[in-house]
């Protein structure tokens, strides 16, 4: 089971303006072949299907725990996309719009019109070209070494896509999110590499980073490295997954510093509210009636 905390894993900067084409690129990091939906569902199903949960507990703990962190990564990427699409971030009400005046006319020139037609200016479970995420992206073989090797590959492929999207946009919201995920993805790649080394003796972490550019070269990633995030493997449970430290130990391949298991999630930041968008009827064209009903619920509960 899962415990949900109503915070993002980091605090995102407030958007200054809509940036639909940046949102279209960032979609690759959510629902693309190597996006966060894929990392989540690969690790989640591998944890569901894990054989030898007691005898091989450190490896089960590692895969299951990283899967839980990936839930927060999906939330963070979705919040980033929503912020890039938001017209009125955090605003409950706005002046009504005239549908006849084509208030969404600008969206016909956006790279991904589905954001505005299907999503109501929201994130969607798709890649950068509008292709929907699907279960064929999930690999769960039942063989521990093969699954770990796949996960190592998945993390470095995801890192490659993050760097390419970073190079496509200088939007500060997108770059803040990417910087953080470059660091956290580096932790996951290193963790899977250490797991493979313990099982096979092959020094997988010597291949890192892929591509051969250090996170310290990316200002938004260096910020989180300076805070030590590249050393931390978070334990997302009040009492379970206690054997993470049997694998996540020794030096970080990033800078040689000692890695550590941290009990509990990162402090994080507030969730993002895209605000009211009358042209999208989100949450309604005239939302006052909805808010009135919600207020009555509060009053009834007193």
C-alpha positions in Angstrom: 0.0 0.0 0.0 1.1 3.6 -0.4 1.0 6.7 1.8 0.5 10.0 -0.1 1.9 13.3 1.0 0.4 16.5 -0.5 3.7 18.0 -1.5 5.9 17.9 -4.6 9.4 16.5 -4.1 10.9 20.0 -4.7 9.5 23.5 -4.9 9.0 24.6 -8.5 9.4 28.3 -9.4 6.1 30.0 -10.4 5.6 30.3 -14.1 5.9 33.7 -15.7 3.9 33.0 -18.8 2.4 30.1 -20.8 4.9 28.1 -22.8 2.9 25.4 -24.6 5.8 24.2 -26.8 8.0 23.7 -23.9 5.2 21.7 -22.3 5.1 19.5 -25.5 8.8 18.7 -25.2 8.5 18.0 -21.4 5.8 15.4 -22.2 8.6 13.1 -23.4 9.8 13.0 -19.8 6.3 11.9 -18.6 4.8 9.5 -21.1 7.6 8.9 -23.6 9.4 5.6 -24.0 11.9 6.6 -21.3 9.7 8.9 -19.3 8.8 8.7 -15.7 5.7 6.6 -16.4 8.0 3.9 -17.8 10.4 4.0 -14.8 7.5 3.8 -12.4 5.7 1.0 -14.1 8.8 -1.1 -14.8 9.9 -1.0 -11.2 6.4 -1.3 -9.8 5.6 -4.4 -11.7 9.1 -5.9 -11.0 8.4 -5.4 -7.3 4.9 -7.0 -7.6 6.4 -10.0 -9.5 9.6 -10.3 -7.4 10.6 -13.9 -6.7 12.4 -14.6 -3.4 11.2 -11.5 -1.5 12.7 -12.8 1.8 15.9 -14.6 0.5 16.8 -11.6 -1.8 15.3 -8.9 0.4 17.9 -6.2 -0.2 17.2 -6.3 -4.0 13.5 -6.4 -3.5 13.7 -3.5 -1.1 15.7 -1.5 -3.6 13.4 -2.0 -6.6 10.2 -1.5 -4.5 11.5 1.6 -2.8 12.7 3.3 -6.0 9.3 2.5 -7.6 7.7 4.5 -4.8 9.9 7.5 -5.4 8.9 7.4 -9.1 5.3 8.1 -8.1 6.6 11.5 -6.9 8.5 12.0 -10.1 5.4 11.6 -12.2 3.7 14.1 -10.0 6.6 16.5 -10.4 6.7 16.3 -14.2 2.9 16.6 -14.5 3.1 19.7 -12.3 5.8 21.2 -14.6 3.7 20.6 -17.7 0.6 22.1 -16.0 2.6 25.2 -15.0 3.8 25.6 -18.6 0.2 25.5 -19.8 -1.4 27.5 -17.0 -3.0 30.9 -17.9 -3.9 31.8 -14.3 -1.8 29.9 -11.9 -3.3 29.7 -8.5 -6.3 31.9 -9.4 -9.7 30.6 -8.4 -11.8 33.0 -10.5 -11.3 35.2 -13.6 -13.4 37.3 -15.8 -15.6 35.4 -18.1 -14.6 34.9 -21.7 -16.6 35.0 -25.0 -16.4 31.5 -26.7 -17.3 33.2 -30.0 -14.1 35.2 -29.8 -11.9 32.1 -30.1 -10.1 32.5 -26.8 -8.1 29.3 -27.5 -7.1 30.5 -30.9 -3.4 30.6 -29.9 -3.5 26.8 -29.3 -4.0 25.9 -32.9 -0.3 26.9 -33.4 0.9 24.9 -30.4 2.9 21.7 -31.1 0.5 19.6 -29.1 -3.1 20.8 -29.5 -4.2 17.8 -27.4 -3.1 19.7 -24.3 -6.0 22.1 -25.0 -8.5 19.9 -26.7 -8.3 16.7 -24.6 -6.7 17.9 -21.5 -8.1 21.3 -20.7 -4.5 22.7 -20.6 -3.3 19.8 -18.5 -0.6 17.1 -18.6 -1.5 14.0 -20.5 -0.1 10.5 -20.5 1.8 10.8 -23.7 5.2 11.6 -25.2 6.5 14.6 -27.0 4.8 13.8 -30.3 1.4 13.0 -28.8 2.0 9.2 -28.8 0.2 7.7 -25.8 2.2 5.7 -23.1 1.4 2.0 -23.2 2.2 -1.2 -21.3 4.6 -2.5 -23.9 7.2 -0.2 -22.4 7.2 -2.4 -19.2 9.9 -5.1 -18.9 9.5 -7.6 -16.1 11.3 -10.8 -16.9 11.3 -12.6 -13.6 15.1 -12.9 -13.8 16.7 -10.6 -11.2 20.0 -9.8 -13.0 18.2 -9.2 -16.3 15.6 -6.9 -14.7 18.4 -4.9 -12.9 20.3 -4.6 -16.2 17.2 -3.3 -17.9 16.7 -0.8 -15.1 20.2 0.5 -15.4 19.7 0.9 -19.1 16.3 2.6 -18.6 17.8 5.1 -16.2 20.7 6.2 -18.5 18.3 6.4 -21.5 16.0 8.5 -19.4 18.9 10.7 -18.5 19.8 11.2 -22.2 16.2 12.3 -22.9 16.2 14.7 -20.0 19.4 16.3 -21.2 18.0 16.7 -24.7 14.8 18.3 -23.4 17.0 20.6 -21.2 18.8 21.7 -24.4 15.4 22.4 -26.1 14.1 24.9 -23.5 15.4 27.6 -21.2 12.1 27.8 -19.4 13.1 28.0 -15.6 10.3 25.8 -14.5 11.2 23.0 -16.9 14.9 23.3 -16.1 14.4 23.3 -12.4 12.5 20.0 -12.7 15.0 18.5 -15.1 18.0 19.5 -12.9 16.4 17.7 -9.9 15.5 14.6 -11.9 19.0 14.4 -13.4 20.4 14.1 -9.9 17.8 11.6 -8.7 18.0 9.5 -11.8 21.8 9.4 -11.3 21.1 8.0 -7.8 18.8 5.3 -9.3 21.3 4.4 -12.1 24.1 4.1 -9.5 21.9 2.0 -7.2 21.1 -0.5 -9.9 24.7 -0.5 -10.9 25.8 -1.3 -7.3 23.2 -4.1 -7.2 24.5 -5.6 -10.3 28.1 -5.3 -9.1 27.2 -7.2 -5.9 25.6 -10.0 -8.0 28.1 -10.3 -10.9 31.3 -8.5 -9.9 31.0 -6.3 -13.0 31.8 -2.6 -12.0 28.7 -1.1 -13.7 29.1 2.3 -12.1 32.4 2.9 -13.9 30.2 3.5 -17.1 28.5 6.4 -15.4 27.5 9.1 -16.4 25.9 8.3 -19.7 26.1 10.6 -21.7 29.6 11.6 -20.5 28.6 15.0 -19.0 28.7 15.5 -15.3 25.6 16.7 -13.5 27.8 19.4 -12.0 27.9 21.0 -15.4 24.2 21.7 -15.3 23.5 24.6 -12.9 20.0 23.4 -11.8 21.5 19.9 -11.1 24.6 21.2 -9.3 22.2 23.1 -6.9 20.9 19.7 -5.7 24.3 18.1 -5.7 25.5 20.9 -3.4 22.7 19.9 -1.1 23.8 16.3 -1.1 20.8 14.9 -3.0 23.1 12.7 -5.1 24.1 10.8 -2.0 20.6 10.1 -0.7 18.5 7.1 -1.3 15.2 7.9 0.4 13.3 5.2 2.3 9.6 5.8 1.5 8.2 3.9 4.4 7.7 4.3 8.2 9.1 0.9 8.9 9.7 -1.3 5.8 12.6 -1.6 3.3 15.2 -1.5 6.0 17.9 -3.4 4.0 18.5 -0.7 1.4 21.8 0.1 3.0 23.2 -3.3 2.2 23.3 -2.2 -1.5 23.3 1.6 -1.3 26.7 2.0 0.4 30.2 3.1 -0.4 31.2 5.9 -2.7 28.9 7.8 -5.0 30.1 7.6 -8.7 29.3 11.3 -9.0 32.0 12.6 -6.7 33.3 9.8 -4.5 31.5 11.0 -1.4 29.8 8.4 0.9 26.2 7.6 0.0 23.5 7.2 2.6 20.0 6.0 3.2 17.6 8.7 4.4 14.5 7.7 6.3 11.5 9.4 4.9 10.9 11.6 1.8 12.6 14.9 1.0 11.1 18.0 2.5 9.7 19.0 -0.9 7.6 22.0 -1.8 3.9 23.0 -2.3 1.7 21.4 -4.9 0.9 23.5 -8.0 -2.6 24.8 -8.7 -3.0 25.7 -12.4 -5.9 28.0 -11.5 -9.2 28.7 -13.2 -9.4 28.7 -17.0 -12.9 29.8 -18.2 -12.0 29.1 -21.9 -11.3 25.5 -20.9 -14.3 25.2 -18.6 -11.8 24.1 -15.9 -13.1 23.5 -13.3 -16.2 25.1 -14.9 -17.1 28.1 -17.1 -18.6 29.8 -14.1 -17.0 27.9 -11.1 -18.8 29.9 -8.4 -21.6 27.3 -8.1 -19.1 24.5 -7.6 -17.2 26.5 -4.9 -20.6 27.3 -3.2 -21.4 23.6 -3.0 -17.9 22.8 -1.6 -18.4 25.5 1.0 -21.7 24.0 2.1 -19.9 20.7 2.6 -17.5 22.4 5.0 -20.3 24.1 6.9 -22.2 20.9 7.2 -19.1 19.2 8.6 -18.8 21.7 11.5 
